């Protein structure tokens, strides 16, 4: 007498569904998260975050957003502004002296 294998039990759809739902939900979350991050990194804020991640954090050096030329240009501008401030200080001093002299003439000599 030969034995035949037992017939497989019918596939329970509830069991299959209960096994696939967690797997599908994890895959869905990963895909939605990846798409969301991609959209965020395409915004200016995302680009700044990505640049910060690429460059790392170096507190001892100043970040130069447009290369060395940018830094040199900014230093030139600061020096020019300092010269202009010095000229303005001289003009204000001169104006104050003129105003003080005209007040003295209007009041006359003190007794």
FENPE-V580119 format. One record per pair of residues at least 6 apart in sequence whose C-alpha atoms are under 8 Angstrom apart, sorted by the first residue. I is the first residue (numbers start at 0). J is the second residue. Records with the same first field share a line. If there is no record, write none. Layout:
BEGIN
I = J  J
END
This chain:
BEGIN
39 = 45
40 = 46  48  49
63 = 69  70
END
